[in-house]
Amino acid sequence: MVPLIAIALKHRILMVGIFVLVLPGGLVAFGQLTIEAYPDPTPPTVTITTQSQGLSAEVPIAKQVAGIKHLPNICTISLYGLSSVNLQFTFDYSRYCPAGVRKPCQTSRTCW
């Protein structure tokens, strides 16, 4: 390792030339990175959708989930018997399900 450092210090202009040749390749490679290489900045979100004729289920659901820790945002929307409650958690939530909560579905079908 010491001889390599000695050669690099002795031939400084060669090292700068190698740096100038390698730098454009690094910039091109950086520009081609996919978005998966960066952390996901969106907070964890849960959407609860209910469908009932003539009733709005958003208010009872919003009241039930209002006491959950690390839940700063609750957004509710109701249209013609269809209610949607969006829960946006902070990043410091713990990864456990409270009592009475089922594990998430892999598809949009009902969990059993």
N, C-alpha and C positions, 0 to 999 in steps of 0.2 A: 504494500500500500504506500509506503514511504517513497519508493522510486517513482510511482505514478504521480504523486504530488510534486516531486522534484521536477519531473518532466513538464508538468502543467505550469509550474512557476517559471521554468526556463523558457518555454515557448508560449508566452502569453498571447501573441498575435494569432497563433494556430488555434488556441482555445477559444478566442473571441470569434474566429472564423467558423469553427464547429458550432458554436452557440448560435450564430447568425443563420447557419444552414438548418439547424434543428428547430429553431423557434417557429418558422412558418408551419412546419408539420404539426407541432403541438397546438397551434392556434386553429388549424383546420380540424384536427381531431376533437378539440374542445367544442367547436361549432357544430359537430355532428353528434354530440351526446344526446341521447333521448331524454325525455322528461323524467323517466323512471330513475335516472341517476340522482335526482334531487329529492329531498324529503317532501312528503305530502303536507302542504300548509293548511289544508282544510280540516276543521275540527270534526270529531265524530258526530254523526247525525243519525237519528232514528225517526222514521216516519210511520205514524199510525193512521191507517185509513179505515173508516167505518162506513157502512151503507145501511141506511134504514129509511123506510118510507115515512115522511111527514115528521120525523124527529131529528133533532140535532144532538149528536153524541159528543161534540167537541168540548162543551163546557164540563160535563162530568169527567171526561178523560183529562182535561187540563187541570182540574182540581185535584185529581188523584196523583198526577205526576209532579205537581208543584213543589212537593217537599223533597224531591230527590236531590242529593248533593251534587255539586259540580254541574248544575243545569242552569246556565244564565239566560238562555233564550227559549221561549215556547211560542211558536207561531201557529195559529189555528185558522183554518179556512173552511167554510161551510157553503155548499151549493146544492139545492134541490135533493135533499136526502143523502148527500155524500159529504162526509166530514173528513178533514185531514188535519192531523196534529203533528207538527215538526218539532223535534226536541234536539237542540244543539248543545252538546256537552263541551266542557273545557278539556284540555289535554291532560290534566292531572286527575282524571277520574280513575277509580279502581276498576279492574276488569272482573267484577263479580256480578251475578244477577241477584237482585233482592228476592225475598220470598214471594212466590206467586208469579214470577216472571219466567216465561218459557224461553228456551234457547232460540236464537234466531233461525228463520227458515232459510234454506238455500235457494228456494225459488219463491215466487209470489203466491204460492198456494197456502192454504191453511196448515199450521203446524198441528201435529197430533201427538 
